[in-house]
């Protein structure tokens, strides 16, 4: 596994959902209470941009249909919903390991 520098620590505010790229992969990078997380950027349901979603504790909520995914495991915490129509998430999120080295943030690809 190769680690790719994606940001400097000072660029990522706690609670921010930041789009980054590493090894050709479009990712979401966030920091929650000092811990960094990296996941795929697109929601696995219908491809919504998770960087436009919101944080709910250590989970990200998709802006399109409110599917909720655990940032630590990628697991589905809440399936998507459109008005009163329940749907199923196709899968959880791909997650990527993150290392903080000095003042830089690296993601494993």
Buried (B, 14 or more C-beta within 10 A) or exposed (E): EEBBEBBEEEBBEEEEBBBBEBEEBEBBBBBBEEEBBBBBBBBBBBEBBBBEBBBBEBBBBBBBBBBBBBBEEBBBBBBBEEEEEEEEBEEBBBBBEBEBEEEBBBBBB
